[in-house]
Amino acid sequence: MLNRQQAAITNIVEDATFDFTMGEAETGIAKLKAALEDSPDAFEAWHALCEIYYSEKRYDEALEAAEKAHALRPDDLFVNTSLSRIWLEKGSKEKAEHFGAQARMAGWKDQLTNPESSPGEDDLA
C-alpha cells in the first residue's frame, strides 16, 4: 500500500505525463520539478522528467534527471534503458552499451526472481 507521499508523487507523475501527451511538455516538466523540490528522492518523478526531456530532445537535461533516478535505483531496468538511449543520442556508444548491458542484467535478474511474471516460451510464439 502506498503512503500519502508516494500516492501524491504517483498522481503528479500521471498528471505530468498526461500534460506531456497533450502537447504541454513544459507544464508537465514544471509539475515534476515542483514535486521534486519537496520530494527529491522520488524515483518515479525523476524518471518521468528524464523521459519528457528525452522526448523533447533535451538530452543534457534528460541525462541529469536520469542520473538522479539512477542514483536512487541503480539496478532499475527502465532507468538503465533510458541512460543507454540518452548516451546513444549524445554520441557515446561506449556509455550506451554499458547502460544497455546493465538494463539486460536487471531484466535477467527480474526474470530469475519473478519467473511467474516473465513470459514463457508459449507466450513468445
TIRO-131351 format. One record per atom (N, C-alpha, C, O): residue number from 1; residue in three letters; atom name; z, x, y. Coordinates in Angstrom, 3 decimals. Layout:
<pts>
[NUM 'ALA' 'CA' [Z X Y]]
...
</pts>
This chain:
<pts>
[1 'MET' 'N' [0.000 0.835 -1.180]]
[1 'MET' 'CA' [0.000 0.000 0.000]]
[1 'MET' 'C' [0.000 0.880 1.244]]
[1 'MET' 'O' [0.735 1.865 1.317]]
[2 'LEU' 'N' [-0.819 0.524 2.211]]
[2 'LEU' 'CA' [-0.928 1.310 3.430]]
[2 'LEU' 'C' [0.246 1.032 4.355]]
[2 'LEU' 'O' [0.703 -0.105 4.472]]
[3 'ASN' 'N' [0.732 2.087 5.015]]
[3 'ASN' 'CA' [1.734 1.843 6.039]]
[3 'ASN' 'C' [1.018 1.379 7.309]]
[3 'ASN' 'O' [-0.212 1.388 7.364]]
[4 'ARG' 'N' [1.762 0.985 8.302]]
[4 'ARG' 'CA' [1.159 0.411 9.520]]
[4 'ARG' 'C' [0.228 1.385 10.226]]
[4 'ARG' 'O' [-0.842 1.001 10.698]]
[5 'GLN' 'N' [0.638 2.645 10.298]]
[5 'GLN' 'CA' [-0.194 3.635 10.977]]
[5 'GLN' 'C' [-1.509 3.841 10.228]]
[5 'GLN' 'O' [-2.571 3.917 10.847]]
[6 'GLN' 'N' [-1.442 3.933 8.905]]
[6 'GLN' 'CA' [-2.661 4.090 8.109]]
[6 'GLN' 'C' [-3.560 2.873 8.251]]
[6 'GLN' 'O' [-4.779 3.007 8.360]]
[7 'ALA' 'N' [-2.963 1.686 8.251]]
[7 'ALA' 'CA' [-3.740 0.461 8.406]]
[7 'ALA' 'C' [-4.400 0.420 9.781]]
[7 'ALA' 'O' [-5.552 0.005 9.909]]
[8 'ALA' 'N' [-3.674 0.847 10.800]]
[8 'ALA' 'CA' [-4.241 0.870 12.144]]
[8 'ALA' 'C' [-5.417 1.840 12.215]]
[8 'ALA' 'O' [-6.451 1.521 12.803]]
[9 'ILE' 'N' [-5.265 3.014 11.625]]
[9 'ILE' 'CA' [-6.351 4.006 11.609]]
[9 'ILE' 'C' [-7.556 3.444 10.860]]
[9 'ILE' 'O' [-8.690 3.580 11.318]]
[10 'THR' 'N' [-7.319 2.821 9.726]]
[10 'THR' 'CA' [-8.416 2.225 8.951]]
[10 'THR' 'C' [-9.160 1.199 9.800]]
[10 'THR' 'O' [-10.391 1.166 9.794]]
[11 'ASN' 'N' [-8.431 0.370 10.524]]
[11 'ASN' 'CA' [-9.073 -0.637 11.384]]
[11 'ASN' 'C' [-9.890 0.020 12.497]]
[11 'ASN' 'O' [-10.995 -0.425 12.806]]
[12 'ILE' 'N' [-9.347 1.075 13.093]]
[12 'ILE' 'CA' [-10.067 1.770 14.162]]
[12 'ILE' 'C' [-11.328 2.420 13.612]]
[12 'ILE' 'O' [-12.387 2.345 14.234]]
[13 'VAL' 'N' [-11.223 3.055 12.455]]
[13 'VAL' 'CA' [-12.402 3.684 11.834]]
[13 'VAL' 'C' [-13.468 2.622 11.556]]
[13 'VAL' 'O' [-14.650 2.841 11.819]]
[14 'GLU' 'N' [-13.050 1.485 11.031]]
[14 'GLU' 'CA' [-14.014 0.405 10.762]]
[14 'GLU' 'C' [-14.642 -0.106 12.051]]
[14 'GLU' 'O' [-15.851 -0.329 12.097]]
[15 'ASP' 'N' [-13.840 -0.296 13.107]]
[15 'ASP' 'CA' [-14.374 -0.744 14.398]]
[15 'ASP' 'C' [-15.359 0.283 14.971]]
[15 'ASP' 'O' [-16.439 -0.070 15.445]]
[16 'ALA' 'N' [-14.969 1.549 14.916]]
[16 'ALA' 'CA' [-15.823 2.605 15.462]]
[16 'ALA' 'C' [-17.127 2.714 14.675]]
[16 'ALA' 'O' [-18.191 2.925 15.257]]
[17 'THR' 'N' [-17.044 2.572 13.376]]
[17 'THR' 'CA' [-18.243 2.613 12.537]]
[17 'THR' 'C' [-19.150 1.437 12.865]]
[17 'THR' 'O' [-20.370 1.591 12.935]]
[18 'PHE' 'N' [-18.567 0.275 13.064]]
[18 'PHE' 'CA' [-19.350 -0.904 13.452]]
[18 'PHE' 'C' [-20.021 -0.666 14.799]]
[18 'PHE' 'O' [-21.205 -0.960 14.961]]
[19 'ASP' 'N' [-19.271 -0.132 15.772]]
[19 'ASP' 'CA' [-19.865 0.176 17.078]]
[19 'ASP' 'C' [-21.076 1.089 16.906]]
[19 'ASP' 'O' [-22.138 0.846 17.477]]
[20 'PHE' 'N' [-20.899 2.136 16.114]]
[20 'PHE' 'CA' [-21.991 3.075 15.880]]
[20 'PHE' 'C' [-23.207 2.373 15.276]]
[20 'PHE' 'O' [-24.334 2.584 15.723]]
[21 'THR' 'N' [-22.979 1.543 14.268]]
[21 'THR' 'CA' [-24.111 0.869 13.612]]
[21 'THR' 'C' [-24.795 -0.118 14.549]]
[21 'THR' 'O' [-25.960 -0.462 14.345]]
[22 'MET' 'N' [-24.084 -0.575 15.570]]
[22 'MET' 'CA' [-24.665 -1.497 16.544]]
[22 'MET' 'C' [-25.299 -0.752 17.717]]
[22 'MET' 'O' [-25.699 -1.365 18.707]]
[23 'GLY' 'N' [-25.387 0.570 17.599]]
[23 'GLY' 'CA' [-26.037 1.359 18.644]]
[23 'GLY' 'C' [-25.116 1.809 19.757]]
[23 'GLY' 'O' [-25.578 2.293 20.790]]
[24 'GLU' 'N' [-23.832 1.657 19.561]]
[24 'GLU' 'CA' [-22.845 2.036 20.572]]
[24 'GLU' 'C' [-22.039 3.244 20.103]]
[24 'GLU' 'O' [-20.819 3.171 19.952]]
[25 'ALA' 'N' [-22.732 4.347 19.878]]
[25 'ALA' 'CA' [-22.072 5.546 19.358]]
[25 'ALA' 'C' [-20.957 6.027 20.275]]
[25 'ALA' 'O' [-19.882 6.388 19.797]]
[26 'GLU' 'N' [-21.191 6.038 21.571]]
[26 'GLU' 'CA' [-20.170 6.548 22.495]]
[26 'GLU' 'C' [-18.907 5.698 22.472]]
[26 'GLU' 'O' [-17.805 6.226 22.627]]
[27 'THR' 'N' [-19.051 4.399 22.283]]
[27 'THR' 'CA' [-17.880 3.520 22.171]]
[27 'THR' 'C' [-17.101 3.863 20.915]]
[27 'THR' 'O' [-15.873 3.948 20.948]]
[28 'GLY' 'N' [-17.802 4.060 19.813]]
[28 'GLY' 'CA' [-17.145 4.442 18.566]]
[28 'GLY' 'C' [-16.451 5.782 18.681]]
[28 'GLY' 'O' [-15.322 5.946 18.217]]
[29 'ILE' 'N' [-17.120 6.734 19.295]]
[29 'ILE' 'CA' [-16.535 8.063 19.490]]
[29 'ILE' 'C' [-15.261 7.962 20.327]]
[29 'ILE' 'O' [-14.250 8.583 20.002]]
[30 'ALA' 'N' [-15.312 7.183 21.397]]
[30 'ALA' 'CA' [-14.138 7.035 22.267]]
[30 'ALA' 'C' [-12.965 6.426 21.504]]
[30 'ALA' 'O' [-11.825 6.857 21.678]]
[31 'LYS' 'N' [-13.230 5.435 20.668]]
[31 'LYS' 'CA' [-12.157 4.817 19.875]]
[31 'LYS' 'C' [-11.534 5.826 18.918]]
[31 'LYS' 'O' [-10.313 5.884 18.775]]
[32 'LEU' 'N' [-12.372 6.612 18.270]]
[32 'LEU' 'CA' [-11.862 7.602 17.319]]
[32 'LEU' 'C' [-11.056 8.688 18.027]]
[32 'LEU' 'O' [-9.997 9.089 17.545]]
[33 'LYS' 'N' [-11.550 9.162 19.159]]
[33 'LYS' 'CA' [-10.830 10.193 19.906]]
[33 'LYS' 'C' [-9.464 9.686 20.372]]
[33 'LYS' 'O' [-8.472 10.412 20.316]]
[34 'ALA' 'N' [-9.424 8.440 20.830]]
[34 'ALA' 'CA' [-8.151 7.864 21.273]]
[34 'ALA' 'C' [-7.177 7.769 20.102]]
[34 'ALA' 'O' [-5.996 8.079 20.251]]
[35 'ALA' 'N' [-7.660 7.347 18.952]]
[35 'ALA' 'CA' [-6.805 7.243 17.766]]
[35 'ALA' 'C' [-6.290 8.613 17.361]]
[35 'ALA' 'O' [-5.136 8.753 16.956]]
[36 'LEU' 'N' [-7.141 9.624 17.470]]
[36 'LEU' 'CA' [-6.753 10.964 17.052]]
[36 'LEU' 'C' [-5.758 11.609 18.008]]
[36 'LEU' 'O' [-5.025 12.517 17.616]]
[37 'GLU' 'N' [-5.725 11.155 19.250]]
[37 'GLU' 'CA' [-4.699 11.652 20.168]]
[37 'GLU' 'C' [-3.318 11.234 19.677]]
[37 'GLU' 'O' [-2.358 12.000 19.770]]
[38 'ASP' 'N' [-3.226 10.009 19.152]]
[38 'ASP' 'CA' [-1.954 9.502 18.647]]
[38 'ASP' 'C' [-1.676 9.947 17.216]]
[38 'ASP' 'O' [-0.520 10.109 16.826]]
[39 'SER' 'N' [-2.731 10.144 16.438]]
[39 'SER' 'CA' [-2.589 10.486 15.010]]
[39 'SER' 'C' [-3.522 11.643 14.662]]
[39 'SER' 'O' [-4.548 11.437 14.013]]
[40 'PRO' 'N' [-3.174 12.861 15.092]]
[40 'PRO' 'CA' [-4.076 13.989 14.863]]
[40 'PRO' 'C' [-4.255 14.376 13.398]]
[40 'PRO' 'O' [-5.118 15.193 13.076]]
[41 'ASP' 'N' [-3.456 13.804 12.515]]
[41 'ASP' 'CA' [-3.576 14.106 11.096]]
[41 'ASP' 'C' [-4.307 13.007 10.326]]
[41 'ASP' 'O' [-4.203 12.921 9.102]]
[42 'ALA' 'N' [-5.041 12.176 11.047]]
[42 'ALA' 'CA' [-5.762 11.058 10.429]]
[42 'ALA' 'C' [-7.110 11.549 9.888]]
[42 'ALA' 'O' [-8.116 11.551 10.597]]
[43 'PHE' 'N' [-7.103 11.957 8.635]]
[43 'PHE' 'CA' [-8.305 12.488 7.995]]
[43 'PHE' 'C' [-9.504 11.554 8.163]]
[43 'PHE' 'O' [-10.588 11.996 8.544]]
[44 'GLU' 'N' [-9.312 10.270 7.880]]
[44 'GLU' 'CA' [-10.421 9.315 7.918]]
[44 'GLU' 'C' [-11.073 9.263 9.294]]
[44 'GLU' 'O' [-12.293 9.148 9.407]]
[45 'ALA' 'N' [-10.254 9.347 10.339]]
[45 'ALA' 'CA' [-10.794 9.311 11.696]]
[45 'ALA' 'C' [-11.590 10.582 12.005]]
[45 'ALA' 'O' [-12.658 10.511 12.612]]
[46 'TRP' 'N' [-11.076 11.735 11.593]]
[46 'TRP' 'CA' [-11.823 12.985 11.798]]
[46 'TRP' 'C' [-13.159 12.941 11.070]]
[46 'TRP' 'O' [-14.186 13.350 11.611]]
[47 'HIS' 'N' [-13.134 12.438 9.833]]
[47 'HIS' 'CA' [-14.372 12.406 9.062]]
[47 'HIS' 'C' [-15.370 11.414 9.660]]
[47 'HIS' 'O' [-16.566 11.700 9.717]]
[48 'ALA' 'N' [-14.892 10.265 10.101]]
[48 'ALA' 'CA' [-15.783 9.290 10.744]]
[48 'ALA' 'C' [-16.380 9.877 12.017]]
[48 'ALA' 'O' [-17.569 9.702 12.284]]
[49 'LEU' 'N' [-15.564 10.569 12.802]]
[49 'LEU' 'CA' [-16.047 11.208 14.023]]
[49 'LEU' 'C' [-17.122 12.238 13.696]]
[49 'LEU' 'O' [-18.150 12.313 14.370]]
[50 'CYS' 'N' [-16.878 13.024 12.664]]
[50 'CYS' 'CA' [-17.854 14.009 12.194]]
[50 'CYS' 'C' [-19.186 13.333 11.867]]
[50 'CYS' 'O' [-20.246 13.800 12.285]]
[51 'GLU' 'N' [-19.123 12.243 11.126]]
[51 'GLU' 'CA' [-20.358 11.577 10.693]]
[51 'GLU' 'C' [-21.116 10.943 11.851]]
[51 'GLU' 'O' [-22.347 10.944 11.856]]
[52 'ILE' 'N' [-20.401 10.404 12.828]]
[52 'ILE' 'CA' [-21.088 9.844 14.002]]
[52 'ILE' 'C' [-21.753 10.967 14.790]]
[52 'ILE' 'O' [-22.921 10.856 15.163]]
[53 'TYR' 'N' [-21.021 12.042 15.043]]
[53 'TYR' 'CA' [-21.617 13.182 15.747]]
[53 'TYR' 'C' [-22.830 13.710 14.990]]
[53 'TYR' 'O' [-23.861 14.006 15.592]]
[54 'TYR' 'N' [-22.708 13.827 13.683]]
[54 'TYR' 'CA' [-23.828 14.326 12.876]]
[54 'TYR' 'C' [-25.047 13.416 13.045]]
[54 'TYR' 'O' [-26.161 13.898 13.246]]
[55 'SER' 'N' [-24.837 12.131 12.965]]
[55 'SER' 'CA' [-25.945 11.179 13.097]]
[55 'SER' 'C' [-26.575 11.229 14.480]]
[55 'SER' 'O' [-27.755 10.920 14.646]]
[56 'GLU' 'N' [-25.785 11.620 15.467]]
[56 'GLU' 'CA' [-26.287 11.749 16.842]]
[56 'GLU' 'C' [-26.875 13.146 17.100]]
[56 'GLU' 'O' [-27.261 13.471 18.223]]
[57 'LYS' 'N' [-26.935 13.958 16.050]]
[57 'LYS' 'CA' [-27.458 15.329 16.122]]
[57 'LYS' 'C' [-26.635 16.221 17.063]]
[57 'LYS' 'O' [-27.161 17.145 17.683]]
[58 'ARG' 'N' [-25.361 15.928 17.152]]
[58 'ARG' 'CA' [-24.426 16.727 17.946]]
[58 'ARG' 'C' [-23.649 17.610 16.953]]
[58 'ARG' 'O' [-22.472 17.385 16.668]]
[59 'TYR' 'N' [-24.356 18.610 16.447]]
[59 'TYR' 'CA' [-23.856 19.374 15.307]]
[59 'TYR' 'C' [-22.619 20.218 15.610]]
[59 'TYR' 'O' [-21.763 20.379 14.740]]
[60 'ASP' 'N' [-22.509 20.755 16.811]]
[60 'ASP' 'CA' [-21.314 21.547 17.133]]
[60 'ASP' 'C' [-20.071 20.669 17.121]]
[60 'ASP' 'O' [-19.028 21.062 16.597]]
[61 'GLU' 'N' [-20.186 19.478 17.699]]
[61 'GLU' 'CA' [-19.058 18.554 17.717]]
[61 'GLU' 'C' [-18.775 18.016 16.308]]
[61 'GLU' 'O' [-17.620 17.811 15.934]]
[62 'ALA' 'N' [-19.833 17.794 15.541]]
[62 'ALA' 'CA' [-19.666 17.349 14.157]]
[62 'ALA' 'C' [-18.923 18.415 13.362]]
[62 'ALA' 'O' [-18.033 18.105 12.571]]
[63 'LEU' 'N' [-19.295 19.667 13.578]]
[63 'LEU' 'CA' [-18.630 20.765 12.875]]
[63 'LEU' 'C' [-17.155 20.834 13.240]]
[63 'LEU' 'O' [-16.309 21.004 12.362]]
[64 'GLU' 'N' [-16.842 20.707 14.503]]
[64 'GLU' 'CA' [-15.443 20.761 14.938]]
[64 'GLU' 'C' [-14.625 19.645 14.272]]
[64 'GLU' 'O' [-13.523 19.892 13.782]]
[65 'ALA' 'N' [-15.159 18.433 14.255]]
[65 'ALA' 'CA' [-14.447 17.310 13.625]]
[65 'ALA' 'C' [-14.337 17.509 12.116]]
[65 'ALA' 'O' [-13.295 17.224 11.527]]
[66 'ALA' 'N' [-15.404 17.995 11.493]]
[66 'ALA' 'CA' [-15.388 18.227 10.042]]
[66 'ALA' 'C' [-14.370 19.303 9.680]]
[66 'ALA' 'O' [-13.683 19.191 8.664]]
[67 'GLU' 'N' [-14.272 20.331 10.496]]
[67 'GLU' 'CA' [-13.297 21.390 10.220]]
[67 'GLU' 'C' [-11.863 20.865 10.329]]
[67 'GLU' 'O' [-10.991 21.288 9.570]]
[68 'LYS' 'N' [-11.616 19.947 11.266]]
[68 'LYS' 'CA' [-10.283 19.327 11.381]]
[68 'LYS' 'C' [-9.990 18.517 10.118]]
[68 'LYS' 'O' [-8.893 18.595 9.564]]
[69 'ALA' 'N' [-10.984 17.736 9.666]]
[69 'ALA' 'CA' [-10.811 16.941 8.448]]
[69 'ALA' 'C' [-10.593 17.860 7.244]]
[69 'ALA' 'O' [-9.729 17.602 6.406]]
[70 'HIS' 'N' [-11.376 18.924 7.167]]
[70 'HIS' 'CA' [-11.283 19.864 6.053]]
[70 'HIS' 'C' [-9.909 20.534 6.008]]
[70 'HIS' 'O' [-9.373 20.777 4.927]]
[71 'ALA' 'N' [-9.342 20.830 7.172]]
[71 'ALA' 'CA' [-8.009 21.438 7.214]]
[71 'ALA' 'C' [-6.958 20.492 6.626]]
[71 'ALA' 'O' [-5.960 20.937 6.059]]
[72 'LEU' 'N' [-7.191 19.191 6.765]]
[72 'LEU' 'CA' [-6.254 18.198 6.225]]
[72 'LEU' 'C' [-6.451 17.964 4.733]]
[72 'LEU' 'O' [-5.485 17.748 4.002]]
[73 'ARG' 'N' [-7.713 18.008 4.277]]
[73 'ARG' 'CA' [-8.026 17.777 2.857]]
[73 'ARG' 'C' [-9.143 18.715 2.416]]
[73 'ARG' 'O' [-10.301 18.306 2.332]]
[74 'PRO' 'N' [-8.807 19.956 2.138]]
[74 'PRO' 'CA' [-9.839 20.939 1.800]]
[74 'PRO' 'C' [-10.593 20.661 0.498]]
[74 'PRO' 'O' [-11.691 21.182 0.303]]
[75 'ASP' 'N' [-10.028 19.858 -0.385]]
[75 'ASP' 'CA' [-10.696 19.563 -1.655]]
[75 'ASP' 'C' [-11.459 18.244 -1.642]]
[75 'ASP' 'O' [-11.923 17.789 -2.688]]
[76 'ASP' 'N' [-11.595 17.626 -0.474]]
[76 'ASP' 'CA' [-12.270 16.329 -0.410]]
[76 'ASP' 'C' [-13.778 16.494 -0.596]]
[76 'ASP' 'O' [-14.419 17.285 0.095]]
[77 'LEU' 'N' [-14.321 15.745 -1.529]]
[77 'LEU' 'CA' [-15.753 15.771 -1.836]]
[77 'LEU' 'C' [-16.597 15.482 -0.602]]
[77 'LEU' 'O' [-17.564 16.193 -0.328]]
[78 'PHE' 'N' [-16.234 14.439 0.142]]
[78 'PHE' 'CA' [-17.077 13.977 1.233]]
[78 'PHE' 'C' [-17.073 14.914 2.436]]
[78 'PHE' 'O' [-18.117 15.129 3.053]]
[79 'VAL' 'N' [-15.920 15.471 2.775]]
[79 'VAL' 'CA' [-15.900 16.373 3.920]]
[79 'VAL' 'C' [-16.616 17.682 3.579]]
[79 'VAL' 'O' [-17.253 18.279 4.446]]
[80 'ASN' 'N' [-16.517 18.130 2.335]]
[80 'ASN' 'CA' [-17.262 19.327 1.938]]
[80 'ASN' 'C' [-18.770 19.068 1.980]]
[80 'ASN' 'O' [-19.545 19.941 2.370]]
[81 'THR' 'N' [-19.175 17.868 1.578]]
[81 'THR' 'CA' [-20.587 17.497 1.668]]
[81 'THR' 'C' [-21.031 17.470 3.126]]
[81 'THR' 'O' [-22.112 17.956 3.461]]
[82 'SER' 'N' [-20.193 16.899 3.993]]
[82 'SER' 'CA' [-20.523 16.860 5.420]]
[82 'SER' 'C' [-20.669 18.267 5.989]]
[82 'SER' 'O' [-21.614 18.554 6.725]]
[83 'LEU' 'N' [-19.731 19.137 5.645]]
[83 'LEU' 'CA' [-19.813 20.524 6.125]]
[83 'LEU' 'C' [-21.080 21.205 5.634]]
[83 'LEU' 'O' [-21.704 21.960 6.380]]
[84 'SER' 'N' [-21.463 20.952 4.405]]
[84 'SER' 'CA' [-22.695 21.527 3.878]]
[84 'SER' 'C' [-23.903 21.065 4.691]]
[84 'SER' 'O' [-24.758 21.870 5.060]]
[85 'ARG' 'N' [-23.962 19.768 4.963]]
[85 'ARG' 'CA' [-25.089 19.212 5.731]]
[85 'ARG' 'C' [-25.124 19.768 7.153]]
[85 'ARG' 'O' [-26.190 20.094 7.675]]
[86 'ILE' 'N' [-23.949 19.872 7.774]]
[86 'ILE' 'CA' [-23.881 20.392 9.147]]
[86 'ILE' 'C' [-24.350 21.839 9.188]]
[86 'ILE' 'O' [-25.160 22.207 10.039]]
[87 'TRP' 'N' [-23.843 22.665 8.269]]
[87 'TRP' 'CA' [-24.230 24.083 8.272]]
[87 'TRP' 'C' [-25.717 24.248 7.981]]
[87 'TRP' 'O' [-26.349 25.167 8.502]]
[88 'LEU' 'N' [-26.275 23.384 7.166]]
[88 'LEU' 'CA' [-27.706 23.437 6.920]]
[88 'LEU' 'C' [-28.471 23.183 8.225]]
[88 'LEU' 'O' [-29.434 23.885 8.535]]
[89 'GLU' 'N' [-28.034 22.177 8.980]]
[89 'GLU' 'CA' [-28.673 21.874 10.263]]
[89 'GLU' 'C' [-28.497 23.004 11.267]]
[89 'GLU' 'O' [-29.377 23.247 12.092]]
[90 'LYS' 'N' [-27.365 23.692 11.199]]
[90 'LYS' 'CA' [-27.094 24.784 12.122]]
[90 'LYS' 'C' [-27.758 26.088 11.683]]
[90 'LYS' 'O' [-27.687 27.092 12.392]]
[91 'GLY' 'N' [-28.400 26.074 10.519]]
[91 'GLY' 'CA' [-29.186 27.220 10.090]]
[91 'GLY' 'C' [-28.471 28.235 9.220]]
[91 'GLY' 'O' [-28.989 29.331 9.006]]
[92 'SER' 'N' [-27.297 27.898 8.714]]
[92 'SER' 'CA' [-26.592 28.837 7.841]]
[92 'SER' 'C' [-26.690 28.353 6.398]]
[92 'SER' 'O' [-25.876 27.556 5.933]]
[93 'LYS' 'N' [-27.695 28.848 5.713]]
[93 'LYS' 'CA' [-27.880 28.481 4.311]]
[93 'LYS' 'C' [-26.682 28.924 3.480]]
[93 'LYS' 'O' [-26.252 28.205 2.578]]
[94 'GLU' 'N' [-26.141 30.098 3.776]]
[94 'GLU' 'CA' [-25.014 30.628 3.025]]
[94 'GLU' 'C' [-23.792 29.708 3.122]]
[94 'GLU' 'O' [-23.171 29.393 2.106]]
[95 'LYS' 'N' [-23.449 29.280 4.330]]
[95 'LYS' 'CA' [-22.297 28.390 4.501]]
[95 'LYS' 'C' [-22.593 27.011 3.920]]
[95 'LYS' 'O' [-21.711 26.374 3.344]]
[96 'ALA' 'N' [-23.825 26.552 4.069]]
[96 'ALA' 'CA' [-24.203 25.255 3.492]]
[96 'ALA' 'C' [-24.042 25.287 1.981]]
[96 'ALA' 'O' [-23.517 24.341 1.394]]
[97 'GLU' 'N' [-24.486 26.360 1.351]]
[97 'GLU' 'CA' [-24.349 26.481 -0.101]]
[97 'GLU' 'C' [-22.881 26.571 -0.517]]
[97 'GLU' 'O' [-22.483 26.009 -1.538]]
[98 'HIS' 'N' [-22.082 27.279 0.279]]
[98 'HIS' 'CA' [-20.648 27.387 -0.030]]
[98 'HIS' 'C' [-20.001 26.007 -0.067]]
[98 'HIS' 'O' [-19.325 25.664 -1.037]]
[99 'PHE' 'N' [-20.205 25.220 0.977]]
[99 'PHE' 'CA' [-19.572 23.905 1.027]]
[99 'PHE' 'C' [-20.213 22.929 0.045]]
[99 'PHE' 'O' [-19.549 22.011 -0.436]]
[100 'GLY' 'N' [-21.491 23.116 -0.254]]
[100 'GLY' 'CA' [-22.128 22.314 -1.294]]
[100 'GLY' 'C' [-21.489 22.567 -2.648]]
[100 'GLY' 'O' [-21.263 21.640 -3.426]]
[101 'ALA' 'N' [-21.200 23.831 -2.919]]
[101 'ALA' 'CA' [-20.527 24.181 -4.181]]
[101 'ALA' 'C' [-19.111 23.605 -4.207]]
[101 'ALA' 'O' [-18.654 23.127 -5.245]]
[102 'GLN' 'N' [-18.421 23.650 -3.074]]
[102 'GLN' 'CA' [-17.078 23.065 -3.001]]
[102 'GLN' 'C' [-17.134 21.565 -3.278]]
[102 'GLN' 'O' [-16.263 21.019 -3.957]]
[103 'ALA' 'N' [-18.156 20.905 -2.752]]
[103 'ALA' 'CA' [-18.321 19.463 -2.980]]
[103 'ALA' 'C' [-18.577 19.179 -4.459]]
[103 'ALA' 'O' [-18.011 18.243 -5.024]]
[104 'ARG' 'N' [-19.427 19.986 -5.080]]
[104 'ARG' 'CA' [-19.697 19.791 -6.515]]
[104 'ARG' 'C' [-18.421 19.972 -7.341]]
[104 'ARG' 'O' [-18.150 19.196 -8.257]]
[105 'MET' 'N' [-17.647 21.000 -7.007]]
[105 'MET' 'CA' [-16.404 21.224 -7.747]]
[105 'MET' 'C' [-15.431 20.061 -7.544]]
[105 'MET' 'O' [-14.753 19.646 -8.483]]
[106 'ALA' 'N' [-15.363 19.540 -6.324]]
[106 'ALA' 'CA' [-14.486 18.389 -6.065]]
[106 'ALA' 'C' [-14.953 17.178 -6.870]]
[106 'ALA' 'O' [-14.134 16.416 -7.383]]
[107 'GLY' 'N' [-16.268 17.003 -6.979]]
[107 'GLY' 'CA' [-16.806 15.906 -7.779]]
[107 'GLY' 'C' [-16.484 16.068 -9.251]]
[107 'GLY' 'O' [-16.118 15.101 -9.920]]
[108 'TRP' 'N' [-16.618 17.273 -9.756]]
[108 'TRP' 'CA' [-16.291 17.530 -11.165]]
[108 'TRP' 'C' [-14.804 17.299 -11.416]]
[108 'TRP' 'O' [-14.420 16.707 -12.425]]
[109 'LYS' 'N' [-13.974 17.770 -10.490]]
[109 'LYS' 'CA' [-12.534 17.586 -10.630]]
[109 'LYS' 'C' [-12.202 16.093 -10.669]]
[109 'LYS' 'O' [-11.380 15.655 -11.475]]
[110 'ASP' 'N' [-12.833 15.331 -9.813]]
[110 'ASP' 'CA' [-12.606 13.886 -9.801]]
[110 'ASP' 'C' [-13.040 13.258 -11.124]]
[110 'ASP' 'O' [-12.357 12.378 -11.648]]
[111 'GLN' 'N' [-14.164 13.702 -11.660]]
[111 'GLN' 'CA' [-14.635 13.172 -12.943]]
[111 'GLN' 'C' [-13.647 13.486 -14.066]]
[111 'GLN' 'O' [-13.431 12.662 -14.955]]
[112 'LEU' 'N' [-13.056 14.665 -14.025]]
[112 'LEU' 'CA' [-12.102 15.053 -15.060]]
[112 'LEU' 'C' [-10.783 14.301 -14.940]]
[112 'LEU' 'O' [-10.164 13.960 -15.948]]
[113 'THR' 'N' [-10.359 14.046 -13.719]]
[113 'THR' 'CA' [-9.069 13.375 -13.534]]
[113 'THR' 'C' [-9.186 11.855 -13.556]]
[113 'THR' 'O' [-8.195 11.162 -13.788]]
[114 'ASN' 'N' [-10.392 11.326 -13.316]]
[114 'ASN' 'CA' [-10.613 9.878 -13.304]]
[114 'ASN' 'C' [-11.834 9.515 -14.137]]
[114 'ASN' 'O' [-12.798 8.975 -13.595]]
[115 'PRO' 'N' [-11.822 9.791 -15.425]]
[115 'PRO' 'CA' [-13.028 9.572 -16.230]]
[115 'PRO' 'C' [-13.468 8.108 -16.282]]
[115 'PRO' 'O' [-14.657 7.831 -16.440]]
[116 'GLU' 'N' [-12.533 7.173 -16.153]]
[116 'GLU' 'CA' [-12.913 5.767 -16.213]]
[116 'GLU' 'C' [-13.700 5.318 -14.985]]
[116 'GLU' 'O' [-14.437 4.334 -15.058]]
[117 'SER' 'N' [-13.559 6.016 -13.857]]
[117 'SER' 'CA' [-14.297 5.630 -12.659]]
[117 'SER' 'C' [-15.623 6.373 -12.529]]
[117 'SER' 'O' [-16.415 6.070 -11.636]]
[118 'SER' 'N' [-15.871 7.332 -13.401]]
[118 'SER' 'CA' [-17.115 8.091 -13.382]]
[118 'SER' 'C' [-18.169 7.361 -14.190]]
[118 'SER' 'O' [-17.851 6.753 -15.213]]
[119 'PRO' 'N' [-19.441 7.411 -13.743]]
[119 'PRO' 'CA' [-20.479 6.756 -14.521]]
[119 'PRO' 'C' [-20.657 7.417 -15.881]]
[119 'PRO' 'O' [-20.639 8.643 -15.994]]
[120 'GLY' 'N' [-20.828 6.600 -16.902]]
[120 'GLY' 'CA' [-21.097 7.109 -18.242]]
[120 'GLY' 'C' [-22.581 7.330 -18.422]]
[120 'GLY' 'O' [-23.376 7.017 -17.535]]
[121 'GLU' 'N' [-22.958 7.872 -19.575]]
[121 'GLU' 'CA' [-24.368 8.120 -19.849]]
[121 'GLU' 'C' [-25.173 6.827 -19.820]]
[121 'GLU' 'O' [-26.303 6.810 -19.332]]
[122 'ASP' 'N' [-24.596 5.740 -20.341]]
[122 'ASP' 'CA' [-25.303 4.466 -20.336]]
[122 'ASP' 'C' [-25.533 3.949 -18.924]]
[122 'ASP' 'O' [-26.536 3.285 -18.663]]
[123 'ASP' 'N' [-24.603 4.248 -18.000]]
[123 'ASP' 'CA' [-24.721 3.791 -16.626]]
[123 'ASP' 'C' [-25.838 4.533 -15.881]]
[123 'ASP' 'O' [-26.388 4.014 -14.910]]
[124 'LEU' 'N' [-26.165 5.722 -16.329]]
[124 'LEU' 'CA' [-27.149 6.547 -15.645]]
[124 'LEU' 'C' [-28.578 6.249 -16.085]]
[124 'LEU' 'O' [-29.522 6.688 -15.427]]
[125 'ALA' 'N' [-28.757 5.528 -17.159]]
[125 'ALA' 'CA' [-30.096 5.258 -17.680]]
[125 'ALA' 'C' [-30.827 4.245 -16.841]]
[125 'ALA' 'O' [-31.970 3.904 -17.142]]
</pts>
